[in-house]
Amino acid sequence: MLSLLAPLPACDRLSRRRQGLSFVAVCAFLMACGRVGFDKPAALEGSAGQSSGAQGGRVGVAGSSGTAGLPASGGIGGVTSTGGVANTGGVVNTGGVPPKPFCPPDCPMPTLVATGFETAPLLGTTRPSLYPYTVEVVHDIVHNGTSAMHFVQNTQQAQVGKDYIFPAVSGASIYVRAYVYIPPGTVTQGCKIVDFARTNALGTDINVEPNGAVNFFVHTATTYVDSANLSYPQGRWFCLQADMFVSHTDGSVHVAIDGNPVVAVTGKDTEPAGGVNLVGIGALWTYRNQTNMEVYFDDVVIAKQPIPCE
């Protein structure tokens, strides 16, 4: 097991954003169709603690009766979804219409990682914690398909997540596209939900705060940049896009929510020694006094070119 704890910046504002990485640097590279990884039927991963209850409707499925919607694939006259509001930005999935094609698994470009958490064994390595945590596949709160990944960390200044390791990138860009769902009222202090890093070295953290702000901290440049308030929603799925140009002298980081740029920085050292070879997702570091943190991820893609929202 490899672990990493890094000291915090000295300034008061950043003192609570102390980061920690502790994970097993293991990744299976499966070469298929020009992609490094694809996940294969989803099973519950090992977890400690309880998962939360359902929040929101399931995606509608095809039925054999009813005239409420368009015919679904394999069905006759699809049945209107009765599960409530589907977690696709608050839009009700009616008419038994099957889920839209999405990326993954059939991304139109070569990818480093593409997973919808639909099949097992799942890609990535669990980033563990010394404290109780939950990492599980769920089927009640999903963006697309039938599964999503659920992370719970109930302890302050603690972590849990999934790490995706790939060949190191230097002097080029890495792009991440993920759908994220944060239950209302969950973020009380703040939490890191995505990071670009190097095995055994901190890189750049993307955090969410209770006022709706998204911020990132570039460890290699000791740079902190905050977005405007209300930049991300709680209680519905949103599309998170983040990209980093990996460079010691001319690096950049951009973050967009639902296709709208919210925070960026350029001309910084974004390169850990040896380049970036890891992207993490989850409740990767809870701020001081942040407890009961949970977050859902679905349709995660990591690539060397931009990945659009649906």
GUVEX-666013 format. One line per 10 residues: number of its first residue (from 1); their letters; for each residue x, z, y of N, C-alpha, C. Coordinates in pm, 1 decimal. Each point is the difference from the previous one (the first is absolute). Example, Ala and Ser with C-alpha at 12.3 -4.5 7.8 and 13.67 -1.06 7.14 Angstrom:
<rs>
1) as) 1319.0:780.0:-569.0:-89.0:0.0:119.0:90.0:0.0:120.0 | -35.0:-72.0:105.0:82.0:6.0:119.0:-77.0:73.0:109.0
</rs>
This chain:
<rs>
1) mlsllaplpa) 85.3:0.0:-119.6:-85.3:0.0:119.6:88.4:0.0:123.9 | -39.3:-87.6:91.8:72.3:-6.6:125.7:-87.0:60.1:107.3 | 57.5:72.2:89.4:-79.7:61.2:106.6:74.6:-9.0:130.1 | -77.5:11.5:109.1:59.0:-8.6:132.3:-78.4:84.9:95.1 | 69.0:82.3:75.4:-58.6:73.2:112.1:86.2:-27.8:120.6 | -59.6:-41.0:108.4:76.5:-34.1:119.5:-34.5:95.8:110.6 | 95.4:35.6:84.8:-28.9:89.0:112.7:-91.1:-66.7:98.9 | -70.8:81.2:77.1:-93.6:-51.4:98.8:69.5:-23.1:132.7 | -59.6:-87.6:84.3:50.8:-11.4:136.7:-17.4:132.9:70.5 | 86.4:24.4:98.6:0.8:130.5:64.7:-115.9:20.2:94.8
11) cdrlsrrrqg) -54.3:-106.6:56.6:-101.4:16.4:103.0:-124.9:63.4:-57.6 | -71.5:78.2:86.2:-114.8:75.6:-46.0:-108.1:-89.2:-55.4 | -20.8:-115.9:66.5:-111.7:-83.5:-41.0:16.9:-52.7:-141.1 | 126.9:-14.8:-40.2:26.5:-58.5:-131.1:25.0:104.1:-106.5 | 6.4:129.1:40.7:40.7:101.1:-96.4:-96.0:7.9:-116.4 | -127.8:-26.2:23.4:-94.5:9.4:-109.3:-3.4:-124.7:-86.6 | 77.5:-101.6:41.3:-3.1:-123.6:-77.2:116.2:-9.7:-97.4 | 46.4:114.2:-43.2:110.3:1.2:-95.3:-42.2:-73.7:-126.6 | 85.3:-83.0:-42.6:-34.0:-83.4:-113.2:75.9:43.1:-125.0 | -52.9:-34.9:-111.7:70.0:25.6:-124.6:-29.6:-107.7:-100.7
21) lsfvavcafl) 96.8:-36.6:-70.1:-19.2:-95.3:-108.5:54.1:60.9:-128.5 | -80.7:-3.8:-100.7:47.3:44.2:-130.2:-68.6:-85.4:-103.5 | 74.7:-80.2:-65.5:-66.5:-89.3:-92.1:95.7:-47.9:-108.4 | -58.8:-53.7:-102.7:77.0:-60.6:-107.9:14.3:-147.2:30.6 | 122.5:-44.6:19.5:22.0:-138.6:39.8:-4.4:-89.6:-122.2 | -125.9:-26.0:-44.3:-16.2:-82.9:-118.0:-96.0:-111.7:33.3 | 31.4:-120.0:-31.8:-95.3:-108.4:23.3:19.6:-106.0:-105.9 | -108.5:-50.0:-58.0:10.5:-109.5:-95.3:-30.0:-128.6:71.2 | 94.4:-88.4:-2.8:-19.7:-128.6:65.7:-52.6:-100.2:-103.4 | -122.5:-45.5:19.0:-62.0:-93.6:-91.7:-8.5:-135.0:69.5
31) macgrvgfdk) 72.3:-96.4:-51.0:4.8:-129.0:66.3:-113.8:-86.7:-53.7 | -88.1:-42.7:89.5:-107.7:-89.4:-38.8:-47.6:-72.1:122.1 | -10.6:-131.1:-9.2:-52.1:-82.5:110.0:75.1:26.2:128.9 | 128.3:23.6:-7.5:79.7:18.9:119.8:-15.1:135.1:63.2 | -69.8:96.5:-66.8:-20.5:131.6:57.2:78.4:102.6:-80.0 | 42.2:104.5:63.5:72.9:104.5:-70.6:-94.2:83.9:-82.9 | -114.7:42.2:54.6:-82.7:94.6:-72.3:-146.6:-31.9:2.6 | -66.2:23.1:-112.7:-145.7:-0.7:-8.8:-40.8:117.9:-85.6 | -110.1:64.9:36.3:-43.9:110.0:-84.1:-87.2:-51.6:-112.1 | 0.0:76.2:-110.2:-79.2:-46.8:-113.3:-115.5:92.1:-30.9
41) paalegsagq) -239.2:132.5:-178.4:-131.1:53.7:32.3:24.8:139.1:48.0 | -59.6:30.5:118.9:46.4:115.5:76.8:-36.0:128.4:-71.2 | 93.1:89.6:-11.0:-23.3:129.1:-62.7:32.8:109.9:99.1 | -59.4:114.8:-21.4:25.4:113.7:88.2:143.5:44.5:-14.8 | 70.6:10.3:111.7:135.6:48.3:-4.4:-0.8:152.3:-2.0 | 114.3:57.8:-35.8:12.7:144.2:-0.5:-25.4:56.7:137.7 | -76.2:106.2:7.7:-30.4:59.3:129.1:-11.3:150.0:-13.8 | 17.2:66.6:112.4:-20.9:144.1:5.1:-90.9:27.1:116.8 | -111.0:67.7:-22.3:-95.4:22.5:107.5:-125.4:-80.3:-25.4 | -90.6:3.9:94.4:-128.9:-63.6:-16.9:-11.5:-121.2:89.7
51) ssgaqggrvg) -68.2:-103.4:-48.1:-29.1:-113.8:85.6:-127.4:27.9:76.3 | -15.3:-68.5:112.7:-119.0:25.0:81.0:-118.3:-75.1:-56.4 | -119.9:34.0:49.4:-120.5:-67.0:-43.3:-11.7:-137.2:62.0 | -98.3:-73.9:-47.7:-19.7:-135.2:50.6:-38.4:4.1:145.4 | 53.0:-96.6:74.0:-34.4:-11.8:141.5:-20.6:-147.7:29.5 | -125.9:-43.4:-9.3:-25.6:-138.9:27.4:-44.0:-70.1:-126.3 | -55.8:-118.8:15.6:-57.9:-71.8:-111.0:100.7:-80.3:-77.8 | -39.4:-36.7:-118.6:78.4:-87.6:-84.2:-30.5:-144.3:37.0 | 89.8:-88.8:-33.2:-24.9:-142.2:23.3:-110.8:-45.5:-92.7 | -96.9:-78.6:49.3:-111.1:-46.0:-80.2:45.4:-88.0:-114.7
61) vagssgtagl) -74.3:7.5:-111.4:35.5:-79.3:-116.9:-117.3:-88.6:-37.9 | 27.1:-97.2:-84.1:-103.6:-93.8:-39.7:-100.6:66.9:-91.4 | -124.8:-44.6:3.4:-101.8:51.9:-90.7:-78.8:-113.9:-60.3 | -93.0:34.8:-87.5:-76.5:-103.4:-68.1:-140.7:-11.8:55.8 | -32.4:76.4:102.0:-132.9:-7.4:57.4:8.5:23.5:149.0 | -111.5:-27.8:67.4:-3.0:23.5:144.0:29.2:-128.9:74.0 | -48.4:-6.0:121.9:17.8:-120.6:80.6:60.9:33.3:134.1 | 68.9:114.5:6.5:47.1:47.0:130.2:122.2:-73.6:51.0 | 67.3:-74.3:-87.0:123.7:-58.3:49.9:35.9:-127.5:-71.9 | 118.7:-46.2:32.3:50.0:-120.9:-61.0:35.9:25.3:-144.8
71) pasggiggvt) -7.9:-99.6:-84.6:41.0:21.1:-138.8:146.2:38.1:-5.6 | 28.9:100.0:-80.4:138.3:40.9:-15.8:58.3:-69.5:-122.1 | 131.6:-3.7:-4.0:67.5:-64.9:-111.2:-41.4:66.1:-130.0 | -57.4:-76.7:-91.2:-39.7:55.5:-128.0:-134.0:69.4:3.3 | -65.6:5.7:114.6:-128.1:68.2:8.9:-108.3:-95.8:44.7 | -123.0:45.1:-3.6:-112.6:-83.2:40.4:-70.0:67.5:115.2 | 6.1:-60.4:119.0:-70.3:56.3:114.3:44.9:141.2:31.1 | 122.3:17.0:45.5:63.7:131.6:14.4:-88.5:107.7:60.6 | 22.4:122.6:-42.3:-74.9:115.2:49.2:69.2:57.2:122.6 | -75.8:34.6:101.3:57.7:60.9:118.6:68.7:130.9:-36.1
81) stggvantgg) 119.3:21.5:53.8:72.0:124.8:-24.9:-81.9:117.5:48.7 | -14.0:102.3:-86.8:-74.5:119.1:38.3:92.6:117.8:21.1 | 130.9:-24.9:4.3:95.4:108.8:14.6:21.8:43.1:143.1 | -67.1:-60.1:95.1:20.3:38.2:139.2:93.8:-95.8:68.7 | 77.0:51.3:89.8:89.1:-82.8:80.3:131.1:-19.7:-74.8 | 32.8:-124.1:-24.4:127.0:-26.8:-66.8:113.2:26.4:97.0 | 112.6:47.3:-53.4:112.3:34.5:86.1:81.5:-123.4:35.2 | -62.6:-89.7:70.1:67.1:-121.7:44.2:-24.1:-14.9:149.5 | 37.4:102.6:73.1:-18.2:-3.5:143.4:-142.0:30.7:41.6 | -77.6:63.5:-86.1:-134.7:39.8:35.6:-104.2:-106.0:-25.7
91) vvntggvppk) 36.8:-109.4:-67.2:-94.9:-107.1:-26.3:-65.2:23.4:-134.5 | -133.1:-5.9:-6.9:-69.2:19.0:-126.2:20.8:-122.7:-86.6 | 36.4:21.2:-124.3:18.7:-110.5:-93.1:-132.3:-25.0:-69.1 | -71.6:-99.7:43.0:-133.3:-25.5:-52.9:-2.7:-126.0:-83.4 | -110.0:-13.0:-73.1:-23.6:-123.9:-71.5:79.1:-16.3:-127.1 | 69.0:102.1:-48.0:74.8:-15.2:-122.7:112.5:-99.9:10.2 | 45.8:-28.7:122.0:108.2:-96.9:17.6:128.7:59.5:-53.6 | 74.2:-70.8:-84.9:122.9:55.8:-55.0:103.7:21.0:108.8 | 97.1:88.5:-23.0:103.2:23.5:101.1:71.5:-128.0:38.5 | 41.9:-6.6:126.3:73.4:-115.9:48.4:134.8:-9.8:-69.1
101) pfcppdcpmp) 53.6:-120.6:-14.7:137.8:-10.0:-47.9:91.0:75.8:95.3 | 96.5:67.4:-52.9:87.5:77.9:86.0:142.5:-8.6:-50.9 | 89.6:44.7:82.6:142.1:0.1:-32.4:44.7:145.4:-3.0 | 35.5:54.3:-111.2:29.7:-55.9:-131.6:-123.7:-19.5:-87.1 | 15.8:-53.9:-124.9:129.1:-35.8:-58.6:42.9:-143.6:26.7 | -92.1:-80.6:52.7:30.1:-142.8:14.4:39.7:-33.3:143.2 | 107.8:63.2:48.1:46.1:-24.4:136.4:50.2:-143.1:12.8 | -22.9:-63.4:114.9:42.4:-138.4:18.1:148.2:-14.7:30.8 | 72.4:111.3:9.5:143.3:-7.0:31.3:76.5:87.3:-99.7 | 130.1:-24.0:-15.1:79.2:90.4:-84.4:-3.4:141.6:57.9
111) tlvatgfeta) -9.6:97.5:-87.1:-7.2:138.7:45.0:105.7:84.0:-69.9 | 34.6:110.4:64.6:85.7:99.0:-63.7:-83.2:93.9:-86.1 | -117.6:36.2:49.4:-94.4:85.7:-71.6:-140.3:-44.3:37.8 | -90.1:-3.4:-97.2:-140.5:-28.5:26.4:-82.7:77.7:-100.7 | -79.2:94.7:46.8:-77.9:83.7:-91.0:-135.1:37.1:59.0 | -102.9:-14.0:-81.3:-133.4:47.8:34.4:-40.1:118.7:-84.7 | 95.0:54.7:-77.9:-22.0:118.3:-83.3:-107.8:-22.6:-105.1 | -13.3:-125.0:-42.7:-105.3:-35.0:-94.9:44.0:14.0:-145.6 | 128.3:-12.6:-28.2:45.5:-2.4:-138.2:117.7:94.0:-19.8 | 20.2:42.3:-123.5:108.9:90.6:-33.9:95.9:-70.1:-96.7
121) pllgttrpsl) 127.1:41.0:-3.6:58.6:106.5:81.5:13.1:-41.2:145.3 | -16.7:97.2:89.3:2.4:-28.4:142.2:142.4:-17.5:48.6 | 14.7:-84.0:102.1:130.0:-18.8:62.1:39.0:125.0:77.9 | 127.7:12.2:26.9:48.1:105.1:87.5:32.0:129.5:-73.8 | 66.7:87.0:72.6:41.6:130.3:-51.1:-63.7:108.4:85.3 | -57.5:99.8:-63.4:-62.0:109.1:75.5:106.8:80.4:73.0 | -19.9:20.1:129.6:87.3:86.8:78.2:-55.0:141.5:-11.3 | 66.5:86.2:-72.5:-58.5:129.5:-33.6:16.8:103.4:110.2 | -58.8:114.8:-24.2:7.6:111.6:93.8:23.7:127.8:-78.3 | 55.1:99.7:66.6:14.2:132.0:-59.5:-133.6:73.7:-2.4
131) ypytvevvhd) -98.7:-53.9:72.9:-129.3:64.9:12.3:-106.0:-80.6:-74.7 | -114.8:60.7:-32.3:-106.3:-74.0:-69.8:-41.6:-123.9:78.8 | -28.3:-105.4:-72.1:-39.2:-125.7:64.2:-86.2:-80.1:-95.1 | -62.4:-105.2:53.8:-78.1:-92.8:-81.4:46.8:-141.7:27.3 | 26.3:-73.3:-105.4:20.8:-145.4:6.3:-86.9:-57.3:-110.5 | -102.8:-74.6:36.7:-94.4:-46.5:-101.1:-63.7:-131.6:40.9 | -40.9:-74.9:-101.4:-81.6:-118.2:21.4:-145.5:43.3:3.5 | -73.1:-46.2:102.2:-141.8:34.7:13.2:-83.5:-127.3:1.4 | -128.7:16.5:-25.3:-90.1:-114.9:-7.6:-122.4:15.5:89.9 | -5.0:107.4:79.3:-116.1:21.7:85.9:25.5:-46.5:143.4
141) ivhngtsamh) 120.9:17.5:49.3:34.6:-45.0:134.8:104.5:-109.6:-14.9 | -43.7:-124.5:9.8:89.3:-114.0:-20.5:-21.0:-101.4:111.5 | 104.2:-74.6:28.2:-13.9:-107.9:96.9:-45.7:-127.7:-67.5 | 56.2:-30.2:-114.7:-33.2:-122.0:-72.2:22.9:23.6:-147.7 | -66.0:-78.9:-83.4:13.4:21.0:-142.6:-68.3:128.3:-42.1 | 60.2:70.8:-94.0:-62.1:120.3:-55.0:86.9:125.1:15.0 | 121.9:-13.5:53.8:91.8:113.9:2.7:74.1:9.2:132.4 | 40.9:121.6:31.7:88.2:26.7:113.7:86.8:120.0:-37.2 | 104.4:25.6:80.0:88.7:112.8:-24.6:-31.2:112.2:98.6 | -9.1:122.2:-51.4:-37.7:116.8:78.3:115.5:99.8:-3.3
151) fvqntqqaqv) 42.1:45.7:119.0:107.6:97.2:13.5:-54.1:124.7:70.7 | 32.7:118.1:-52.6:-40.1:126.0:62.4:120.7:92.0:5.6 | 26.7:55.9:118.9:102.4:103.1:17.1:-60.7:109.0:87.2 | -16.9:117.5:-58.7:-67.4:109.2:70.0:95.2:99.4:64.8 | 129.1:-27.7:-3.2:99.7:91.4:53.8:67.2:-60.2:121.5 | 24.2:79.6:103.0:70.2:-49.2:118.3:145.3:-33.5:-34.0 | 54.2:-93.8:73.8:139.5:-41.0:-13.9:35.8:-26.5:-146.4 | -81.8:-83.7:-60.7:18.7:-37.4:-140.1:-34.9:-147.8:-15.1 | 23.6:-53.9:-117.2:-14.4:-143.3:-20.0:-63.8:-30.7:-134.1 | -56.6:-119.1:-9.3:-34.1:-62.9:-126.0:-27.3:-146.1:31.2
161) gkdyifpavs) 38.1:-88.7:-89.7:-22.2:-141.5:26.2:48.2:-87.3:-113.8 | 0.6:-129.9:27.1:52.7:-100.7:-90.4:113.4:-73.3:70.0 | 111.1:-19.2:-70.6:112.7:-74.9:51.9:11.5:-133.1:-72.6 | 21.1:-105.5:76.9:18.7:-133.7:-55.8:140.4:-48.1:37.9 | 82.2:-22.4:-99.6:140.5:-34.2:20.7:20.4:-147.6:-30.9 | 83.6:-64.9:80.9:24.9:-143.5:-12.0:143.3:-26.7:43.8 | 50.6:-121.3:-21.1:136.9:-30.5:44.5:15.8:25.9:149.8 | 111.5:59.8:37.7:21.1:41.6:139.5:-11.0:-117.6:95.9 | -60.9:28.4:115.7:-17.1:-100.0:106.2:83.2:40.8:120.3 | 78.3:-93.5:53.2:80.3:22.5:120.6:4.2:-129.7:78.3
171) gasiyvrayv) -15.0:9.5:132.0:1.2:-119.9:83.1:-121.6:-87.2:-19.3 | -110.1:56.5:-45.9:-124.4:-73.9:-22.3:-116.8:96.7:16.8 | -121.1:-53.3:-7.3:-120.0:81.2:21.1:-66.4:37.1:-131.2 | -63.6:116.3:-0.7:-85.5:45.7:-108.7:-138.6:21.3:58.1 | -101.1:-49.6:-70.3:-138.0:12.1:45.8:-81.4:79.7:-102.2 | -84.9:88.7:51.0:-89.5:78.9:-83.9:-142.2:-21.8:48.3 | -90.0:-25.0:-94.1:-143.2:-5.6:30.8:-70.1:90.2:-101.3 | -77.6:95.0:49.3:-72.7:90.8:-88.3:-134.1:34.0:62.3 | -97.3:24.8:-84.0:-127.8:52.0:47.2:0.2:151.5:-22.0 | -41.3:71.7:103.3:12.1:145.5:2.6:-135.5:61.3:35.4
181) yippgtvtqg) -33.4:108.8:-69.8:-122.1:74.8:31.1:37.0:147.4:14.3 | -31.1:57.8:115.8:25.4:141.4:26.0:-135.0:67.5:25.9 | -40.5:95.2:-83.0:-129.3:66.3:20.4:-8.7:65.5:138.5 | -116.8:-0.2:59.6:-16.7:59.0:133.3:44.8:145.9:4.3 | 70.3:36.0:105.6:42.5:137.1:19.5:119.5:42.6:-82.8 | 55.4:-92.5:-78.4:111.8:35.6:-88.2:127.3:29.4:78.6 | 28.6:-82.5:101.0:125.7:13.7:74.0:-20.2:103.9:109.8 | 57.1:118.3:-18.2:-12.5:106.5:98.8:127.6:19.9:81.5 | 114.5:-34.4:-56.3:128.2:10.0:70.8:76.2:-131.9:-3.1 | 6.9:-61.5:-116.1:67.4:-127.9:-12.8:63.3:-14.5:-136.9
191) ckivdfartn) 27.1:-126.1:-37.5:58.0:-26.1:-131.3:64.7:-137.8:-1.0 | 113.5:-8.7:-66.6:62.8:-129.6:-25.6:-72.0:-66.3:-116.1 | -38.5:-127.7:16.3:-71.9:-68.5:-107.5:75.0:-121.6:-54.4 | 97.8:-50.9:74.4:80.7:-113.5:-46.8:142.3:21.7:48.8 | 98.1:-39.0:-82.0:136.5:-2.9:51.9:80.8:-114.6:-58.9 | 94.8:-48.5:82.4:102.2:-95.5:-41.8:128.5:81.1:-16.5 | 67.2:-9.0:-113.4:114.7:87.2:-21.7:101.4:-66.4:-92.2 | 103.4:74.6:-26.1:104.0:-35.6:-95.7:5.5:112.4:-101.4 | 24.6:-32.0:-124.6:15.9:104.7:-100.0:100.0:102.8:51.2 | -44.6:124.0:11.9:82.2:111.1:49.4:29.9:-6.3:149.5
201) algtdinvep) -73.6:-80.0:75.8:23.0:-5.1:145.1:-131.6:-25.5:71.8 | -26.4:78.1:105.3:-119.8:-19.8:81.1:11.8:-126.4:83.0 | -115.3:-60.5:28.8:-2.5:-121.1:80.8:-95.3:13.8:116.2 | -122.3:-53.2:-16.3:-101.2:5.7:105.3:-130.8:49.5:-58.1 | -60.7:97.6:66.5:-124.6:61.8:-44.9:-116.2:-48.3:87.0 | -112.8:-27.2:-62.8:-123.3:-32.7:72.1:-97.9:114.7:-23.8 | -44.9:60.7:110.0:-80.2:121.8:-6.0:-135.8:-19.4:66.6 | -96.1:82.7:-40.2:-130.3:3.9:66.8:-21.7:141.2:53.3 | -71.6:7.4:113.8:-23.8:128.8:64.9:-150.0:18.5:24.5 | -45.1:122.9:24.3:-143.8:27.3:8.3:-71.4:-67.6:116.4
211) ngavnffvht) 73.4:-36.3:105.9:-62.1:-67.0:114.3:-15.5:-150.1:-21.1 | 29.1:-46.7:-121.9:-13.0:-141.9:-29.5:123.8:-80.7:32.3 | 106.0:66.3:42.1:124.1:-71.0:31.0:77.6:-31.9:-127.2 | 70.8:-112.4:4.6:94.8:-38.6:-103.7:138.1:3.3:64.5 | 96.5:59.5:-67.2:133.9:0.3:56.3:102.3:-26.4:-108.5 | 120.5:-33.1:40.3:107.6:-8.9:-97.5:125.2:66.2:54.3 | 78.5:47.9:-94.1:128.4:60.1:32.6:108.0:-76.6:-74.2 | 92.9:-59.1:76.3:110.8:-75.6:-57.4:117.8:96.2:-12.7 | 25.8:48.0:-119.5:105.7:99.6:-20.4:137.7:-55.0:37.0 | 25.1:-125.8:-32.9:132.3:-57.2:24.1:30.1:-17.5:147.9
221) attyvdsanl) -103.7:0.7:83.5:19.9:-12.9:144.5:-49.2:123.5:75.0 | -48.2:100.8:-72.8:-59.0:120.0:59.9:-99.3:-40.1:109.4 | -89.6:-89.6:-35.8:-97.3:-55.6:95.1:-141.3:28.7:-47.3 | -80.1:54.6:91.9:-139.2:31.2:-28.0:-88.4:-79.2:95.7 | -100.0:-69.9:-53.5:-91.2:-78.9:82.9:-142.5:28.4:-44.3 | -87.1:26.9:98.4:-137.9:38.6:-26.7:-94.9:-106.9:51.9 | -111.2:-19.9:-69.9:-102.2:-93.9:46.7:-99.1:72.3:90.1 | -95.4:-74.9:50.2:-111.6:60.2:72.2:-88.1:77.9:-97.3 | -80.1:91.3:53.5:-95.6:72.1:-83.4:-103.7:-96.5:-57.9 | -63.9:43.8:-105.0:-108.0:-76.8:-64.3:46.2:-138.3:-44.4
231) sypqgrwfcl) 122.2:-7.6:-47.5:52.9:-128.1:-47.6:-36.7:-28.7:-144.9 | -31.9:104.4:-76.6:-43.5:-22.0:-137.7:-129.6:77.9:-22.8 | -86.0:-47.4:-89.6:-126.8:68.3:-27.2:11.3:94.5:-118.7 | -86.8:97.8:-5.1:-18.8:82.5:-118.1:-140.5:-23.9:-52.3 | -16.3:12.6:-129.4:-131.9:-16.3:-60.0:-34.7:-141.2:-38.7 | 93.1:-94.2:11.9:-21.1:-136.6:-48.9:135.5:-61.4:-33.8 | -4.1:-103.0:-82.5:122.1:-71.4:-33.4:50.6:-77.6:122.1 | 131.0:2.6:21.4:59.6:-84.1:103.4:123.3:-68.8:-57.1 | 33.4:-111.3:62.6:115.4:-79.0:-42.8:122.3:44.6:80.0 | 99.7:49.4:-69.2:125.5:40.9:62.1:105.4:-106.7:-27.8
241) qadmfvshtd) 58.8:-54.2:106.6:111.1:-94.1:-11.7:120.7:59.0:71.9 | 112.2:1.6:-69.5:123.8:49.5:59.5:113.0:-92.3:-40.0 | 86.9:-29.2:94.3:116.2:-81.1:-33.0:123.5:57.9:67.2 | 112.3:-20.8:-65.1:127.5:47.5:52.5:103.8:-110.0:-15.2 | 72.3:-27.9:109.8:118.3:-83.4:-9.0:117.2:94.6:-19.7 | 70.3:-16.1:-111.7:104.3:94.4:-39.2:132.9:-43.8:60.7 | 50.0:78.7:95.7:123.4:-35.0:69.6:61.0:125.1:61.4 | 132.0:4.5:6.0:67.7:111.6:66.1:-8.3:-10.5:152.4 | -17.7:-121.5:51.8:7.7:-18.8:146.0:-126.2:-57.9:61.8 | -77.0:-74.2:-75.4:-113.7:-70.5:58.2:-125.3:18.5:-85.3
251) gsvhvaidgn) -16.6:119.8:-54.6:-114.8:25.3:-85.0:-128.4:18.2:78.3 | -111.7:-18.9:-67.9:-130.2:17.1:64.1:-100.5:52.1:-101.1 | -105.5:63.1:52.7:-110.6:50.0:-81.9:-129.6:-31.0:74.3 | -98.0:-51.9:-72.4:-132.3:-27.7:57.5:-106.2:54.6:-94.0 | -105.6:56.2:56.8:-112.5:50.6:-78.5:-128.5:-55.2:61.1 | -89.7:-49.6:-86.2:-130.4:-49.2:43.7:-108.3:63.1:-85.4 | -116.5:23.7:60.0:-116.5:53.8:-69.4:-113.2:-101.4:12.2 | -52.4:-42.8:-114.8:-106.0:-100.7:-2.6:39.6:-124.2:79.2 | 127.8:-36.1:-6.4:49.8:-119.8:65.7:36.0:17.5:145.8 | -19.3:119.7:54.7:29.4:25.3:140.9:129.1:79.4:14.1
261) pvvavtgkdt) 102.2:-52.5:68.4:124.6:75.4:19.3:-26.1:131.3:72.5 | 60.4:109.2:-50.3:-22.1:130.1:62.4:129.6:66.5:46.1 | 112.8:-31.1:-62.7:125.5:63.1:40.6:116.1:-85.3:-50.3 | 108.0:-6.2:80.6:115.3:-82.5:-36.9:124.4:49.8:71.1 | 115.4:-35.9:-54.2:128.1:26.7:63.7:95.8:-110.4:-41.8 | 92.4:-37.2:89.6:98.3:-103.9:-30.0:138.5:46.0:44.5 | 101.0:-72.0:-48.3:136.2:26.0:42.2:56.1:132.6:-47.5 | -40.0:44.5:-119.7:44.4:129.1:-52.9:74.0:-17.6:-132.1 | 74.7:104.4:-37.0:64.3:3.9:-131.1:-104.3:45.3:-100.9 | -47.4:-92.0:-83.0:-101.8:31.5:-100.4:55.7:-2.9:-141.8
271) epaggvnlvg) 130.2:-12.5:-13.0:59.1:-22.5:-132.5:73.5:123.3:-53.1 | -53.7:61.7:-104.9:78.1:102.0:-69.1:120.3:-67.9:-66.1 | 103.8:74.8:-24.9:118.0:-57.5:-64.3:-39.3:-66.3:-131.7 | 32.5:-128.4:-12.0:-34.7:-73.6:-121.1:-130.1:-75.4:7.1 | -75.1:12.9:111.6:-124.8:-71.8:15.0:-119.9:79.2:-48.4 | -118.2:-60.5:13.9:-126.1:61.8:-41.5:-37.4:-53.4:-138.1 | -21.7:89.0:-94.1:-38.8:-43.9:-134.6:-121.5:75.7:-53.5 | -75.3:64.0:89.7:-110.6:83.3:-46.0:-108.0:8.0:107.3 | -123.3:-12.6:-43.3:-116.0:30.3:84.5:-83.1:103.9:-73.5 | -37.5:105.8:71.7:-82.7:104.9:-58.1:-137.1:2.5:64.3
281) igalwtyrnq) -101.9:40.3:-77.3:-135.7:18.8:51.5:-52.1:133.8:-51.4 | -93.6:59.5:71.9:-61.7:123.8:-44.6:-7.7:103.7:110.3 | -9.5:125.7:-39.6:11.5:111.7:94.1:146.6:42.8:-4.8 | 83.6:-77.9:66.6:144.5:5.6:-21.8:67.2:117.6:69.4 | -59.7:54.0:102.4:51.5:122.9:61.2:-105.8:55.9:92.6 | -49.4:118.9:-31.8:-101.1:63.8:83.1:67.9:78.8:111.1 | -55.2:-10.1:120.7:53.7:75.4:111.9:-22.1:149.9:-23.1 | 67.2:78.8:81.6:-20.0:144.6:-3.4:-147.5:31.8:24.7 | -54.7:87.8:-80.8:-139.9:43.5:4.7:-99.2:-107.1:-43.7 | 48.6:-113.8:-49.3:-90.3:-101.6:-55.1:-21.4:30.3:-148.4
291) tnmevyfddv) -120.9:40.4:-34.0:-36.3:24.5:-139.4:-118.7:-89.1:-35.2 | -31.5:-6.1:-129.0:-115.1:-78.5:-46.2:7.1:-145.4:44.6 | 118.6:-58.4:-10.0:16.8:-140.8:36.2:-30.5:-88.7:-119.5 | -82.2:-100.6:22.2:-24.5:-98.8:-104.1:-11.4:-138.1:62.6 | 39.1:-101.0:-77.6:-2.3:-137.3:47.6:-13.2:-91.8:-121.1 | -71.1:-110.9:20.0:-21.3:-100.1:-104.4:70.2:-129.6:41.0 | 57.5:-68.4:-98.3:62.3:-130.6:22.9:-56.4:-100.9:-99.4 | -9.7:-125.2:46.1:-42.9:-108.7:-88.2:64.8:-129.8:50.1 | 11.7:-96.5:-90.4:47.7:-134.6:32.9:129.7:3.9:82.0 | 102.7:57.8:-58.7:129.2:17.2:65.9:90.7:-118.2:-32.7
301) viakqpipce) 56.6:-59.8:104.3:91.1:-112.8:-17.5:125.0:24.3:83.7 | 116.1:-22.0:-60.6:129.2:5.2:69.7:65.0:-135.6:-20.1 | 42.6:-62.7:109.6:54.0:-135.4:-9.6:101.8:-23.2:109.4 | 60.9:-117.6:-1.1:96.3:-37.7:102.3:-59.9:-95.5:102.3 | -130.2:-12.5:-0.9:-70.1:-77.1:101.9:-133.8:68.2:26.4 | -63.1:-27.1:113.9:-121.2:72.9:37.9:-112.0:-16.2:-102.4 | -75.2:107.7:-18.6:-116.2:-0.3:-89.0:-122.8:25.7:85.4 | -93.8:-93.3:5.7:-115.2:19.9:88.4:-97.4:102.5:-55.2 | -80.5:56.5:90.7:-117.1:75.3:-43.0:-102.0:-101.4:-53.7 | -99.4:49.3:-69.9:-100.2:-92.2:-53.4:-81.7:-62.6:110.9
</rs>
